[in-house]
């Protein structure tokens, strides 16, 4: 694919987000769609109370519009099922996150949807995703990275898809806790999948979609970097988590997701370890979970934590690309 088409994709998504921001952010502020800060969280976060949230709407709109425009321009054939699937996932999980945010900020229920409600919605979207893949004879094997070894899962692939989509959406959601943290790490992760899609796969729709996410997030970072003028909320984080898992599935890089998404995995493990430790021993391993809060309470500045996690995400992404490309 022409490299200029890829650059234009990033540029269009970036511009759409930037142009939407001066419209959407004041609108959210007027509607009093402000973030509620957990009382048990770091005290330094209390000053963020009232910062507009649900900014993920801008990201989702930008990605969908850019993807449809660019795929229509570069393809002589109708838009394929893979792009529609990706749009279904990012919109579906984004809508689920929107409901969660709406309940939090409008109905003043700080926990949003119940865990059962959110899980049910995530599983339903994942199952629809699987059955559409099955209807299109999508292969049900997974491949060991850097090798030619394939493992056929059969019906077990449905369980893997549910696990990946639900797990990734929740893992990415946990990472969204500091100004620019998730937006930056997600730019790196989606960029890595974009590189892999460009290098080894003839899937232009997946590539365009991944780069549209990169562009949208770069635009969002202008307003989300410290001090943040807007948060993406669950609207954005659940959508991004579902989208990156869907990209990993469609490119048959299911296992590589664990490496490229290493920051998301570590954040999730920190929560699991904290809960297990506290319930079994009554002691906490970390000062607070997810892990980024632990370093804040150790005295690190918010910007230092964010940039350190960005760097770690970059290392994980480089490792994932090396394993898939360098060892193949």
N, C-alpha and C positions, 0 to 999 in steps of 0.2 A: 504494500500500500504506500502511496505517495506520502513522504514525511510531512509535506506541507498540509495535507489533509489532517494529520494527527495534531500538528501545531494549531491549526485553525479550530479543531474540536476543543482543545483545551482553552483557547482564546474565547470562543463563543460562550462556553459554560462559565468562564471567569466573568465575562462582561454581563451576562444575564444575572448572575448573583450580585455583582456590584451594583447594577442598575436597580435591582429589586430591593436592595437593602435600605436605601433612603425612603422607600415607600412602606416596606413591611415593618421595619423596626419602629418608626413612630406610630404606625397603626396598632402594633402589639402593645405599645406603651399606653396609647389612649384607651385600649380595651382592658388595661390593667392586667395583661397576661405576663405578670412578673414572677420570677423564680422565687420559690420558698426554700429557705436554707434550713437544713436539719440542725436542731439545737445541739445535738451530740457531736456535730462536726467541728472542724477547726474554727476557733473564734474569729480568725481573720476573714472568714468567709461571710460573716454576718453583714458586712458592708455591701455584699452583692445582692442582698435581698431586694427584690423589685426589678432587677435587671430583666428586660424582656426575654422570654423563652419561646419555644416553638419555632425558632429560626430555621429549624431543619426543613420547614416548608419550602424555603427558598432553594435549598440544596436539591430537594426532590424535583421541584419544578424545573430547575436549571438542567438537571441531568436528563430528565425525560424529553424536554424540548430539544436540547442539543443533540441527543442520540437520534431522535426521529429525523431531524433536519439533515444531519450528516450522513446517516445510513441511506436516506433517500437520495442524497446527492451523489454518493460514490457507488451506489449499486444500480445495476441495470435490471435487477429482478425485484419482486416485491419483498418487503421486509419479512425476514424469516421468523420462525417461532422462538429462536433463542433470544432475540431482542425483546419480543413481547413478554417472554418469561421473565427476563431481567426487570422489565418495567413493572410487571405484575408483582414481583417480590419487593422492589423498592417502594412502590406505592402501597402495597398491602401492609408491610411492616411499618411504613411511615404512618399509615392511617391508624394502625394499632397504637403506635407511639403517640399520635395526636390525641387519641381518646384518653390515654394515660395522662398526658400533659393537661388536657382540658379538665379532667377530674381534679387534678392537683391544684391548678391555678384559679379555676372558675368556681368549682364546687368546694374548694378549700379542704379537700381530703389529701393530705400531704403524701400518702402512699400511692395515690392514683388507683389504677385497676388492681384488683386482688391478684395474687400470684397465680391462682387457678385460672382466672379469666384471661390473663396475659398468656399463660402457657397454652391454653386451649386455642386461642387465636393464632399463636405461633405455629402450633402443630397443624392446624387446618390449612394454613397457607403452605406449609412444607409438604403436606400430602397432595394438595392440588398441584404443586410444582412437580412432584414425583410422577403423578399420573399423566401429566402432559408430556413429560420426558418419555414415559413408557409408551405413550401413544405414538411417539415419533421414533420408536425403536432405538432409544439412546442406550449405549453400552453400559452394562452394569458391573464392570470390573473396576478395580483400583490398581494403579501401577506403583511399584516401589520406586521412589525418586532416584534418578541416576542409573537405573537399570532397565532391562527389558522384561523384568518379572511382573506378571499380571496375576491378580487374584480375582476370580469370578465370584461375585457375591450373590447373584440371583435376586431372590426376593429380599435378601438382607440389605440390598442397596437402598431400599425404601427406608429402613431403619437408620442407615448412615445419613441419608439426606435429611431426615427429621432431626437427627442429632446435630448435624452440621449447621443447619439453618437456625434451629432454636438455640444451640450452644453459642454460635457466633454472634447472633443478635444480642444475647444476654452479656457475652464477654465484652463486646464493643460498648454496650450500654454502661457497664461497670467502669470503663476507662474514661468516660465523659465526666470528669470531676474537677478539672482545673481549666483555666482560660487557655484555649488553644491546644490542649493536650490531645484530645481525640482528633480534632481537625488535622493537626500536623502528622500524627502517627498514621491516620487513615490515608492522607495524601501519599505517604511513603509506601504503604501497603498496596494501595490500588495502583500506584505507579509501577510497583514491582510486577504485579499481575499483568499490567499493560505491556511491560517489556517482554514478559514470557509469552503473552498472546501474540505479540508482534514477531517474536523470534521463531517460535516453533509451531504455530497453529494458524490454519487458514481461516480463522474465525474473525472476520472484520467487524462483525456486529458486537462481539464481546469486547474487542479492542477499543472500538469507538466508545462503548458504554463506560469502560474503565477509565478512559482518558477524560470523558465528560465529568465523571465523579472527581477526578483530580482537579480539573479546572474549576468546578463548582466549589470545592473545598478551599482552593487557593483564594477565591473571591471571598468566601465566608471568613477566612482567617484574617482578612483586613479588618473585620469588625469583631472577631472573636478572640484575637490575641490580647494578652494582658495590657491594660485593663479592658475586659470584654464589654462591648456595648450590647451584645446579644448572645444568648446561648442557643444551641441547636435543640436541646431538650430530648426527650425520648423519641420525638418525631423524627429527629435526625439520626440519633444513635442506633435505634432499632432498625431503621431503614438501611443504614450503612452496614450494619452487621449482617443482615440478611443478604444484602447485595454482594458483599465480598465472598460469602459462602457460596452463593449462586454462581459467581464467576469461577471459583475454584472447581465447582462441580462440572460446569460446562466446558472447561478447558482440561478436564481430567487431571487436575492438580490437587486432588482432595487432601493428600498427605502434606503437600507443600504448604497448605494453608496454616498448618500448625507452626511451621517455621516462620513464614512471612508474617503471620499474625502473632509472633512470639510475645509482644508486649501485652496483647489482649489475653493470651493464655496465662501469663504471669500474674496479671491483675486478678484474673478469675481464681487461680490457685491460691493467691493470698487470702481471698475471702473464704475459700473452702477450708484452708488450713486454720484460719482464725476461728471459724465457727466450730470445727471439730475439736480444736484445742480447748476452747472455752467450755464447750458442753461436756467434755470428758475430764478435764483437769481443773476447770475454773480459772485458768490462766490464759492470757493473750500472748500470742507470739509476736504480734506487731502492735505498735501503739494505737494504730487504727487501720482498718482495711476499707477499701482497696489500698494497694501498696503505695500509691502516690501520696495518700494522706499520712502514711507512716513517716515518709521523708519530710513532709511539711512539719510534723510535730517534733522531728529531730532538729528543726531550726533552719532547714533549707528554705530559700525564697521560692515562691511559686514559679517564677521564671526559670530558676535553676532546675527544679524538678521537671518542668515541661521540656526544656531543651535536652536534659539528660535522657528522658524517655524517648524523645525524637531520635537521638543518636543511637540508642539501643534498638529502636525500630529500624533504623537505617542498616545497622549491622545484621539484624535478623533477615531483612529483605535481601541484602547482598548475599548472605549465606544461602537463602532459598534459591536465588537466581543461579548461584554457582553450582549448587547441588543438581539442579535441573538441567542447566546448560553445560556447565563445565565438566560434569561427570558423565554426561550422556554420550 
